[in-house]
Amino acid sequence: MRFYRRVHGINQTFLGELLGYDKTYISALELGKRALDDVGSRRRICETLQLPPHVLGITDPADTDHRAMLQFGESTVRLAEIARQSGHASEAVAELWPLVARLEARIDDGHTERDVLYLLARARVGLGVALGNVLPEERLATAAHWTAKSLNIAEYFQEPGMTSYALRMHGNELRKANLRGAAVQRLCRAAATAPNDTARAAVLPLLARAAGALRNGRLFDRVMRETDDLLSRVDHTSLFNPFSLHEIRLRGLVSTGRTDVAMRLVEQSPAPTTVVAPQWRVIELITVAHVQLLADDRGGAAESLDSAIREAATQRLPHQLQRIMRTAGARLPAQHAAASQSLEQIRSEMAA
C-alpha cells in the first residue's frame, strides 16, 4: 500500500477514502500493526486499485496470465541485451519496442504493480541503449529520451543498484548525444550510488569516457586509476575489460591534450577476447586510426579505418560511420567516401 501511494502521489487519507477505511487503519496496515486476513477484503482492494490478486496473496486464472506476461518480458529484455552486445542492436530494438508499448499501456490502465514497473524501467533502458547503437548522431537524443524515462521509476524503488544502473545507462546516452556536462553529472551519481565494486566497475569506464570528452583531465586520470585497481578484483564484462579500457585511455589522453602519451600506447592494445562486445572492435579501430593520423601514419590509419568501415557496415552502426568520416576528414578521402556511402545506405534502409 505504501508503494502504491508513492507511485500515485496520494496520502493515507485519500487511500482510505478509496477503500472505505479510516486513515489510522491504513497506517496500521502499512506498519504491520494490523493484518488483513479476510480474502474477500483483499480481493475487493485488488479490484478497487486495479492490482493483480497475487499482490495480496490471492491466486486465480488472471494471476497466471500476469505471471506469464512478466516471464515473457524478462526473457525479452535478457535476449535483447544479448543481441545488442553481440552486434545485433536492430534486432534488440525490434524485440523491445512492442514490450515497452505493452507495459506502458498496462500502466496507463492503472495497473502499477511493482514487478511491472521494474520490468518497464529495464525495458526502457534496454530500448534506449539499443537505439543509441543504431541511430545516427543527429537522432541520438531519442536514445537518451528513452533511458531518461527509466529514472523516475528507479526513484520509486529507492534501490541503489537499480538507481545506479539507470543513471549509468542514461549518462552514457547523454554523452553520445554530446550533452557532456549532464553526462558526467549522471555518471558521477551512478558511481556514488553503486552498491558494490561490481556495480561501480560498470560505471567507471563510462565516466572516464565522459570525463575525457569533457576534457576534464583530473577527473579522467582519477577514474582510470580506480578502474585499473578494480581490474584484478572484479569479473570482466563486455565493457569492463583490458581491451575496452585501452581504447578509453587512448581517446581520453588525446582529448585531454596528451597526444604524445597516446602515441606511445597505441601499439600496446590487448587482444580482444570473447567477453568484448563486437562494436568495441570498431570503436577501438577508429580511435587507433585517429592516433595514427596524429603521428602522421596515414597508411596505418587507412588500414585501421578500412577494417572499421567493413565492421560498422556489417553491424549497422551509423554513429561509428560518422566517427570514421570525421577521423578520415580530408586526409583520407577514400575512407571518408566509403564510410559516407555505407552511412547513406543505412539511412535509406531506416527511412524505408
Disulfide bonds with the S-S distance in Angstrom:
none
